[in-house]
Amino acid sequence: MNARRRPLISATAVAGACTLALSALTACGSGDAGTAEDGKLAVVASFYPMEFLAEEIGGEHVAVSTLTGPGVDPHDLVISPRQTAELTEAGLVVYVEGLQPAVDEAVKQSGVDHVVEASGLAEQAPRPGGGTETHGAPAEEHGHEDEGDHGHEEEGDHGHEEEGDHGHEDEGDGHDGHDHGGLDPHVWLDPVQYAAVAEGVGEALAEADPDHAADYRKNADALVAELGELDTAFEEGLSNPETDTFITSHAAFGHLAARYGLHEEAIAGISPEAEPSGARMKDLHAVAERENVTTVFFETNASDGTVRALATDLNLETDVLDPLEGITDASRGDDYLAVMRANLAALQKALGTE
């Protein structure tokens, strides 16, 4: 079957996203930007994907710290007094609203001059089929918003005529979508949305540190180009799959699935700690058999017991699909780009596009 076609990252689209994204940059004061002891701009990132952007775009002009250390589940982060103080003294804060409630509240209370909220920037990215992204949609809708685009135009053909077949009649059945207010915050797993965030971070750095604005914009352009190449690799690498459905432990890949015409089925909800019900597990058995699923994906930094039990019951393979919430020694790569390419290889194998 053919994965739906959607626009690649274009200079015009990114420029438009950048202009609109300025609405997501918050200026809470007019004082000088916070600096580190070495005189560099002090940037605080909420967790790894935001840290990666700040380091890649800020380069030698910034000192970046992250609130979420390697191996720490960002969903359950508790902000320490030291980190609270660090936030208030930052020259720029970069975070994703709706992922880490403690961070959302701490940023709100910090009074910092310059803040980038990534999901607002991601909304300005081109969406599959045209228009702009809808980060505000419920998690379940990512990957389902246009069923006809990836072979589901006739619900009866795949048994989708009753949403209960996928466990959606009870949102608490693992595929809950309510852990973060019903929204999917994992925008960084879509290279197109992540590129829009990168552009916004470049502009925010330029605003916070005008003396190095040219360098920030140059670095942002270079990263956007790399993300464009990654987007092309995913589009080409996932075309004509034998199946467009994959099962994963954690509902983190809705934006990625929507971008490339795939269908995510998650054991747990947006929070990786959510426990699936017996009804949800029964639904997943039916989905796996009906959609010719070959692989159940787990994460490097989360318990894989439920994943392996499901795979054993169905005689399926297991593999890693990394939500890139942090980099550890167990990660299949040492940065965002490398791990995303490892994710692509794992999806190609599982979906039959190798």
FENLINLIN-V612557 format. One record per residue. N is the residue number from 1. D_FIRST is the distance of its C-alpha to the first C-alpha in whole Angstrom. Layout:
# FENLINLIN-V612557
N&D_FIRST ; N&D_FIRST
This chain:
# FENLINLIN-V612557
1&0 ; 2&4 ; 3&7 ; 4&9 ; 5&12 ; 6&16 ; 7&19 ; 8&20 ; 9&24 ; 10&26 ; 11&30 ; 12&31 ; 13&28 ; 14&30 ; 15&33 ; 16&33 ; 17&31 ; 18&35 ; 19&37 ; 20&36 ; 21&35 ; 22&39 ; 23&39 ; 24&38 ; 25&41 ; 26&44 ; 27&47 ; 28&50 ; 29&53 ; 30&55 ; 31&56 ; 32&55 ; 33&52 ; 34&52 ; 35&53 ; 36&53 ; 37&56 ; 38&55 ; 39&55 ; 40&51 ; 41&49 ; 42&49 ; 43&45 ; 44&44 ; 45&40 ; 46&39 ; 47&37 ; 48&35 ; 49&32 ; 50&35 ; 51&37 ; 52&35 ; 53&35 ; 54&39 ; 55&39 ; 56&37 ; 57&38 ; 58&42 ; 59&43 ; 60&46 ; 61&48 ; 62&46 ; 63&47 ; 64&44 ; 65&44 ; 66&42 ; 67&43 ; 68&40 ; 69&41 ; 70&39 ; 71&38 ; 72&39 ; 73&36 ; 74&36 ; 75&36 ; 76&39 ; 77&41 ; 78&45 ; 79&46 ; 80&50 ; 81&53 ; 82&53 ; 83&49 ; 84&50 ; 85&53 ; 86&51 ; 87&48 ; 88&52 ; 89&53 ; 90&49 ; 91&49 ; 92&45 ; 93&43 ; 94&39 ; 95&37 ; 96&34 ; 97&36 ; 98&35 ; 99&34 ; 100&37 ; 101&40 ; 102&43 ; 103&42 ; 104&41 ; 105&45 ; 106&46 ; 107&45 ; 108&46 ; 109&50 ; 110&50 ; 111&51 ; 112&49 ; 113&50 ; 114&46 ; 115&43 ; 116&39 ; 117&37 ; 118&33 ; 119&31 ; 120&33 ; 121&32 ; 122&29 ; 123&28 ; 124&29 ; 125&26 ; 126&23 ; 127&21 ; 128&17 ; 129&17 ; 130&21 ; 131&24 ; 132&25 ; 133&24 ; 134&26 ; 135&27 ; 136&29 ; 137&26 ; 138&26 ; 139&24 ; 140&22 ; 141&21 ; 142&19 ; 143&16 ; 144&16 ; 145&18 ; 146&15 ; 147&13 ; 148&11 ; 149&10 ; 150&7 ; 151&7 ; 152&10 ; 153&12 ; 154&14 ; 155&16 ; 156&17 ; 157&13 ; 158&13 ; 159&17 ; 160&17 ; 161&20 ; 162&22 ; 163&22 ; 164&25 ; 165&22 ; 166&21 ; 167&25 ; 168&25 ; 169&28 ; 170&30 ; 171&29 ; 172&32 ; 173&29 ; 174&28 ; 175&26 ; 176&29 ; 177&28 ; 178&32 ; 179&33 ; 180&33 ; 181&34 ; 182&30 ; 183&29 ; 184&27 ; 185&29 ; 186&26 ; 187&26 ; 188&26 ; 189&23 ; 190&21 ; 191&23 ; 192&23 ; 193&25 ; 194&27 ; 195&28 ; 196&29 ; 197&31 ; 198&33 ; 199&34 ; 200&36 ; 201&37 ; 202&39 ; 203&40 ; 204&42 ; 205&43 ; 206&45 ; 207&46 ; 208&48 ; 209&49 ; 210&50 ; 211&51 ; 212&48 ; 213&46 ; 214&45 ; 215&44 ; 216&42 ; 217&40 ; 218&39 ; 219&38 ; 220&36 ; 221&34 ; 222&34 ; 223&32 ; 224&30 ; 225&29 ; 226&28 ; 227&26 ; 228&24 ; 229&24 ; 230&22 ; 231&20 ; 232&19 ; 233&18 ; 234&16 ; 235&14 ; 236&14 ; 237&14 ; 238&11 ; 239&8 ; 240&5 ; 241&6 ; 242&7 ; 243&8 ; 244&8 ; 245&12 ; 246&15 ; 247&18 ; 248&21 ; 249&25 ; 250&25 ; 251&24 ; 252&24 ; 253&20 ; 254&20 ; 255&20 ; 256&18 ; 257&15 ; 258&16 ; 259&16 ; 260&12 ; 261&10 ; 262&11 ; 263&13 ; 264&16 ; 265&18 ; 266&22 ; 267&25 ; 268&27 ; 269&28 ; 270&28 ; 271&31 ; 272&31 ; 273&34 ; 274&33 ; 275&33 ; 276&30 ; 277&32 ; 278&32 ; 279&29 ; 280&27 ; 281&27 ; 282&26 ; 283&23 ; 284&22 ; 285&22 ; 286&21 ; 287&18 ; 288&17 ; 289&18 ; 290&15 ; 291&12 ; 292&13 ; 293&14 ; 294&16 ; 295&18 ; 296&21 ; 297&22 ; 298&25 ; 299&28 ; 300&30 ; 301&33 ; 302&32 ; 303&33 ; 304&30 ; 305&32 ; 306&30 ; 307&27 ; 308&28 ; 309&30 ; 310&26 ; 311&25 ; 312&28 ; 313&27 ; 314&24 ; 315&24 ; 316&22 ; 317&22 ; 318&23 ; 319&23 ; 320&24 ; 321&22 ; 322&25 ; 323&26 ; 324&28 ; 325&31 ; 326&34 ; 327&34 ; 328&36 ; 329&37 ; 330&34 ; 331&31 ; 332&29 ; 333&30 ; 334&33 ; 335&32 ; 336&29 ; 337&27 ; 338&28 ; 339&26 ; 340&23 ; 341&22 ; 342&23 ; 343&21 ; 344&18 ; 345&19 ; 346&19 ; 347&15 ; 348&14 ; 349&16 ; 350&15 ; 351&11 ; 352&11 ; 353&11 ; 354&14
